[in-house]
């Protein structure tokens, strides 16, 4: 049984997972091994593709997408439709509009908060400190950020 039955993936964690030279790569691999089901929004996939292509190369991006597709086909990962969660994500964006020096919460992060509520989890596969200030929509006091909170 997985330590974390469901987690929501953020771009930075997936980037580290697919960048073996990253000093935190091993911690991210370990965290992923402890998850049962990983939810990856299409927005995160787009950001991941851009980052890997621009920083590491197109081959790295394709390898990452191939891995994610395989895990999705095996039903370990899920790439949900985001349309039904857009209003909830927009509410999150409005609620955090004045944070981060006025930059607020972006759509990808806000969608992760909305998806966490939809999938009834507080586990986020991320090292993004923004999620320390954000609160789950389901009333829990905080998110669990993996791998940092293992």
N, C-alpha and C positions, 0 to 999 in steps of 0.2 A: 504494500500500500504506500502511496506517495505521501510525503510529509505535507505537501501542498497540493490538494486535489485539483485546484484550478488557479491559474495565475494569468495576469494580463501582461503581455510583452510590450516593452517600450523600446524605442529605436536604439538608445545607447547600449542597452544590455545585449541586444542582438548583434550590434556592431562589434562589441568586445568578444562575443561568442565566435564570430566569424573572422576575427583578426588574431591569429595565434601569437603574434609578436606583442600584443597588448599585455602589460603586466598583470592585468586582472582577468585574463582569458581563463585560466584554470578555475578561478572562483566561480565564474559564470557557467562553465561546463558542469561543475559540481552542483550548483544551484539548479540548473536545468534537469539534471539527473534525479533531483528530489521532487520534481513537479510531475503531476499526473497529466494534466491537460493544459496546454498553453493557447491562449487566445491572442491572435495577432490581427490588429485592425489593418485594413487596406492602406490607411494613412501612414502607419508605421512601416509597412512594406515599401511604400513609395520613398519615404525618407531613407530607409536602409539601402535601397537600390542606389539612390543618389549618392549617399556617403561612401558606400563601397566602391562604386564606379569612379567617383572623383578622387578618392584618396588611395585606393588599393588597386583598382582596375576592373574592367568589365568582366574578366574571368572570375574574379572573387565574387562579384555581384551575382553572376549566373550560378556559381556553386552554392551560394547562400540560398538563392531562390529555389534551386533544385532540392536542397535539403528540406526547406520549408514545405515545398510541394509534396515531397515524399511523406513527411510527417503528417501533413494534412490528409493525404490519401490513406494513411494508416490510422487516421482519426485521433492521433495524439495531439495535433495542433488543429486549430479552427480559425478560419478567416471569415468572420461574420459580416453580414450586411450591416452597414452603418446608418442607413436612412432612418430606420425606426428609432435610433438613438441620437439623432442630430439635435433635436430640441433640448434634450437633457444635456448634451455637450455644450450647447449654446448657453444654457443656464449656468453651467460651471464657468464658462468664459466670462459671463457677466459678473458672477460672484467674485471672481479673482481679477477683475479688470485693472485694479489699482496696484496689484502686487508686482514684484520684480522690477521696481523702479518705473512703473507705469507700463511695462511691456505686457503685463497680464499673462494669462494662461493661453497658450496656443491651442488650435483645434485638435492636434494629435494628442496632446496631454489631456485635454478636456474630454475627448472621446474615450481615452483609457479610463478616466474616472466614471464615465457613463457606462462603459462596458463592464467595469468592476461591479457596479450596482446590478446590471442586468444578469451577470453570471454569479452574483451573490458571493463575491470574494473580496478580500482586502489585500490579497497577495499580488504585488506588482513586480515583474521581472525588470528592474531598473536600478540605476544608481543616480537618477536625477533627483537632486535635492528639493526641487519644486514640490514633489509629492509629500515632503515632510510637513509643508504648511497646508496642503490640501486635505480636506476631510472626505471620507467616504459618504456617498449619498444615502447609505443604508443605516446611518446612525452610529456606526462604530467610531471610536475616538481617533483612529489613525490607520494608515496603510502600513502593511509590512513590505519593506523594500528588500528584494532578493537580488544579489546574495548578501548584502550588508547585514540584514537582520536574521541570518541563519543562526 
